[in-house]
Amino acid sequence: MAGKVDLYNPSYGHYEEDAYREIRIETYGQDLGQTSWVVSKESREIPRALKLTPSSFVLEIGCGSGRYALQVAETIGCRVLGVDVNRAGIQNANRLAEAGNLAGKVRFEHRDASKRHAFGKKRFDAAFANDVLCHIPDRLAILEELFRVLRRGARLLFSDALVIGGPISDQEIATRSSIGSYIFVPPGENERMIRQAGFRLLKVTDTTENATLIAERRFAARSKRKRALSRVEGRANFEGVQKFLACVARLTEERRLLRFVYLAEKRS
């Protein structure tokens, strides 16, 4: 069975090191501090799908290093609150906000989004989460919390790369789960929970091939920097992350594990 490996702390804690910056550029084509399965085209489409305007107040769940939230705020002119459970990511995000003179528009907070009433009485005009809700055990509860804090007419977008599309072995599940805690769901389960939480489902997009592409590119980019990454992460952790990425690429290419993007709206 695969042991646990650390993907997020090295990526966020060593955000500014050349090796990690170069990996992000080679993997995604641009450096937004990414660790998700979101390709650049999808990144550009998110603000349009959410109908963001300069007056919008947006919530990002799982903001990581914060660079994407900052780009959204800078491009659209809206306010953003980003939350994440990774302290290194939040520290880096706030540092980037200050350096970019965007601290007045963008705030980053260390917070567990899975907790009920995690966002107080704030009212957001939109919310999104890139490959994050799959980490949260009670997905319906967080969808209900988002319904509570979103304004009427607000939109929600999230992606899930752990929709089961075919047979997966226990060893593959262990390897795919080696970088954290995950919840795998059958087809249709996210749609059911979205509606049960009170949202109107607008669109479901199959982006499985994006996960394959990102996993393959990241594996290759990391392989070229094996020596530098092994010094930072340790040899065993480096090999563990590579095994994880190879597993993602295989499962998604064979469509035994699928990734979908869900767009919903609060109507009441």
C-alpha positions as CSV (number, residue, x, y, z in Angstrom):
1,M,0.0,0.0,0.0
2,A,1.1,3.6,-0.7
3,G,2.2,5.7,2.2
4,K,1.3,9.3,2.7
5,V,3.4,11.9,0.9
6,D,3.4,15.7,1.1
7,L,2.5,17.6,-2.1
8,Y,1.2,20.9,-0.6
9,N,3.7,22.0,2.0
10,P,6.7,21.9,-0.3
11,S,4.8,23.6,-3.1
12,Y,3.6,26.4,-0.9
13,G,6.5,26.6,1.5
14,H,9.0,26.9,-1.3
15,Y,6.7,28.8,-3.6
16,E,9.5,31.3,-4.7
17,E,12.2,28.8,-5.4
18,D,13.2,28.4,-9.1
19,A,12.4,24.7,-9.4
20,Y,8.8,25.1,-8.3
21,R,8.2,28.2,-10.3
22,E,9.6,26.5,-13.4
23,I,7.5,23.4,-12.8
24,R,4.3,25.5,-12.6
25,I,5.2,27.3,-15.9
26,E,6.0,24.0,-17.7
27,T,2.9,22.3,-16.4
28,Y,0.3,25.1,-16.8
29,G,1.9,27.5,-19.2
30,Q,1.8,30.3,-16.6
31,D,2.6,30.7,-12.9
32,L,-0.4,31.1,-10.7
33,G,1.0,29.1,-7.9
34,Q,-1.2,26.2,-9.0
35,T,-1.4,22.6,-7.6
36,S,-4.9,21.8,-9.1
37,W,-5.9,20.1,-12.4
38,V,-7.1,23.4,-13.8
39,V,-5.6,24.3,-17.3
40,S,-5.2,27.9,-18.3
41,K,-8.3,27.9,-20.5
42,E,-10.4,26.8,-17.6
43,S,-8.8,29.5,-15.3
44,R,-9.8,32.2,-17.8
45,E,-13.4,30.9,-18.1
46,I,-14.1,30.8,-14.3
47,P,-14.8,34.6,-13.9
48,R,-17.1,34.6,-17.0
49,A,-19.0,31.5,-15.7
50,L,-19.5,33.2,-12.4
51,K,-20.5,36.5,-14.0
52,L,-18.0,38.5,-12.0
53,T,-18.1,42.3,-12.1
54,P,-16.0,45.0,-10.3
55,S,-18.7,45.1,-7.6
56,S,-18.6,41.3,-6.9
57,F,-17.5,39.9,-3.5
58,V,-16.1,36.4,-4.2
59,L,-15.2,33.5,-2.0
60,E,-12.5,31.0,-3.0
61,I,-12.3,27.8,-1.0
62,G,-8.9,26.2,-1.1
63,C,-7.0,29.3,-2.3
64,G,-3.6,27.7,-1.8
65,S,-0.8,30.2,-2.5
66,G,-3.4,32.9,-3.5
67,R,-2.0,33.8,-6.9
68,Y,-5.1,32.9,-8.9
69,A,-7.4,34.9,-6.5
70,L,-5.1,37.9,-6.9
71,Q,-5.2,37.6,-10.7
72,V,-9.1,37.5,-10.6
73,A,-9.2,40.6,-8.4
74,E,-6.6,42.4,-10.5
75,T,-8.4,41.5,-13.8
76,I,-12.0,42.0,-12.8
77,G,-11.6,44.6,-10.1
78,C,-13.7,42.6,-7.6
79,R,-13.1,41.8,-3.9
80,V,-12.0,38.2,-3.0
81,L,-11.8,36.3,0.3
82,G,-9.6,33.2,0.0
83,V,-9.5,30.5,2.6
84,D,-7.3,27.4,3.0
85,V,-6.3,25.0,5.8
86,N,-2.6,25.2,4.7
87,R,-0.8,27.8,6.7
88,A,2.2,28.1,4.4
89,G,-0.2,28.8,1.5
90,I,-2.1,31.5,3.4
91,Q,1.2,33.2,4.5
92,N,2.4,33.2,1.0
93,A,-0.9,34.5,-0.3
94,N,-1.0,37.5,2.1
95,R,2.6,38.3,1.2
96,L,1.7,38.3,-2.5
97,A,-1.3,40.5,-1.8
98,E,0.8,43.1,0.1
99,A,3.5,43.0,-2.6
100,G,1.0,43.6,-5.3
101,N,-0.8,46.4,-3.5
102,L,-4.0,44.3,-3.5
103,A,-4.5,43.8,0.3
104,G,-7.4,46.2,0.2
105,K,-9.3,44.1,-2.3
106,V,-8.1,40.5,-1.4
107,R,-8.0,38.9,2.0
108,F,-6.6,35.4,2.8
109,E,-7.6,33.6,6.0
110,H,-6.4,30.3,7.5
111,R,-9.8,28.6,7.9
112,D,-11.4,25.1,7.8
113,A,-14.2,25.5,5.3
114,S,-15.7,22.2,6.3
115,K,-17.0,23.7,9.6
116,R,-20.6,24.8,9.7
117,H,-21.0,28.6,9.8
118,A,-17.4,28.9,8.7
119,F,-18.1,32.2,7.0
120,G,-20.2,34.1,9.5
121,K,-22.9,36.3,8.0
122,K,-21.0,37.4,5.0
123,R,-22.9,37.5,1.8
124,F,-21.0,36.6,-1.4
125,D,-21.9,37.2,-5.0
126,A,-20.0,34.1,-6.1
127,A,-18.0,31.2,-4.8
128,F,-15.6,28.7,-6.4
129,A,-13.4,25.8,-5.4
130,N,-10.8,24.2,-7.7
131,D,-10.4,20.5,-6.9
132,V,-11.0,21.1,-3.2
133,L,-14.4,19.8,-2.1
134,C,-13.2,16.2,-2.7
135,H,-11.1,16.7,0.5
136,I,-14.1,17.5,2.7
137,P,-16.0,14.5,4.2
138,D,-19.4,16.1,4.5
139,R,-19.8,17.7,1.0
140,L,-23.5,18.3,1.4
141,A,-22.9,20.3,4.6
142,I,-20.4,22.7,2.8
143,L,-22.8,23.1,-0.1
144,E,-25.5,24.0,2.3
145,E,-23.2,26.5,4.0
146,L,-22.4,28.0,0.7
147,F,-26.0,28.3,-0.1
148,R,-26.5,30.1,3.2
149,V,-23.8,32.7,2.6
150,L,-24.4,33.4,-1.1
151,R,-26.7,36.1,-2.2
152,R,-29.8,35.4,-4.3
153,G,-28.7,35.0,-7.9
154,A,-25.1,34.2,-6.9
155,R,-23.3,31.4,-8.7
156,L,-21.2,28.5,-7.4
157,L,-18.5,26.7,-9.4
158,F,-16.5,23.7,-8.2
159,S,-14.6,20.8,-9.8
160,D,-14.2,17.2,-8.6
161,A,-11.5,15.0,-10.0
162,L,-12.7,11.9,-8.0
163,V,-15.8,10.8,-9.8
164,I,-15.6,7.0,-10.3
165,G,-15.8,6.0,-14.0
166,G,-14.7,2.3,-13.8
167,P,-13.0,-0.3,-11.7
168,I,-10.2,0.9,-9.4
169,S,-8.0,-1.4,-7.3
170,D,-7.3,-0.9,-3.6
171,Q,-3.7,-0.1,-4.4
172,E,-4.7,2.6,-7.0
173,I,-7.1,4.1,-4.5
174,A,-4.3,4.2,-1.9
175,T,-1.8,5.8,-4.3
176,R,-4.4,8.3,-5.6
177,S,-5.1,9.2,-1.9
178,S,-1.5,9.4,-0.8
179,I,-1.3,13.2,-0.8
180,G,-4.3,13.7,1.5
181,S,-7.8,12.6,2.6
182,Y,-10.3,12.1,-0.2
183,I,-13.9,11.2,-0.9
184,F,-14.6,9.3,-4.1
185,V,-18.1,9.6,-5.5
186,P,-20.2,7.8,-8.1
187,P,-21.5,9.6,-11.2
188,G,-24.5,11.8,-10.4
189,E,-23.7,12.2,-6.7
190,N,-22.5,15.8,-7.0
191,E,-25.5,16.7,-9.0
192,R,-27.8,15.2,-6.4
193,M,-26.1,17.1,-3.5
194,I,-26.1,20.4,-5.4
195,R,-29.8,20.2,-5.8
196,Q,-30.4,19.0,-2.3
197,A,-28.5,22.0,-0.9
198,G,-31.0,24.2,-2.8
199,F,-29.0,25.2,-5.9
200,R,-30.2,25.1,-9.5
201,L,-27.7,23.1,-11.5
202,L,-26.7,25.1,-14.7
203,K,-24.0,23.1,-16.3
204,V,-21.7,20.1,-15.9
205,T,-18.5,19.9,-18.0
206,D,-16.3,16.8,-18.4
207,T,-12.7,18.0,-18.0
208,T,-11.1,14.6,-17.4
209,E,-8.6,15.0,-20.2
210,N,-7.3,18.2,-18.4
211,A,-6.3,16.1,-15.4
212,T,-4.4,13.7,-17.6
213,L,-2.6,16.5,-19.3
214,I,-1.6,18.3,-16.1
215,A,-0.5,15.0,-14.4
216,E,1.7,14.1,-17.3
217,R,3.2,17.5,-17.7
218,R,3.9,17.9,-13.9
219,F,5.4,14.4,-13.7
220,A,7.8,15.3,-16.6
221,A,8.7,18.8,-15.2
222,R,9.4,17.3,-11.8
223,S,11.5,14.5,-13.3
224,K,13.9,17.0,-14.9
225,R,14.4,18.6,-11.4
226,K,14.7,15.4,-9.4
227,R,18.0,16.4,-7.7
228,A,16.7,19.8,-6.6
229,L,13.3,18.6,-5.5
230,S,14.8,15.6,-3.6
231,R,16.9,18.0,-1.5
232,V,13.8,20.0,-0.5
233,E,11.2,17.2,-0.2
234,G,13.4,14.2,0.6
235,R,14.0,11.3,-1.9
236,A,11.1,9.2,-0.6
237,N,8.6,12.0,-0.8
238,F,9.8,13.0,-4.3
239,E,9.2,9.4,-5.5
240,G,5.9,9.3,-3.7
241,V,4.6,12.4,-5.5
242,Q,5.8,11.0,-8.8
243,K,4.0,7.8,-8.2
244,F,0.9,9.8,-7.3
245,L,1.1,11.8,-10.6
246,A,1.6,8.7,-12.7
247,C,-1.4,7.1,-11.0
248,V,-3.6,10.1,-11.8
249,A,-2.5,10.1,-15.4
250,R,-3.2,6.4,-15.9
251,L,-6.6,6.5,-14.2
252,T,-7.9,9.6,-16.0
253,E,-6.5,8.5,-19.4
254,E,-8.3,5.2,-19.0
255,R,-11.4,7.1,-17.8
256,R,-11.6,5.0,-14.7
257,L,-11.5,8.2,-12.7
258,L,-13.2,11.3,-14.0
259,R,-13.1,15.1,-13.5
260,F,-16.1,17.3,-13.8
261,V,-16.8,21.1,-13.3
262,Y,-20.2,22.0,-11.9
263,L,-21.8,25.4,-12.2
264,A,-24.9,26.2,-10.1
265,E,-27.0,29.1,-9.1
266,K,-28.8,30.2,-6.0
267,R,-32.3,31.1,-7.1
268,S,-34.1,31.6,-3.7
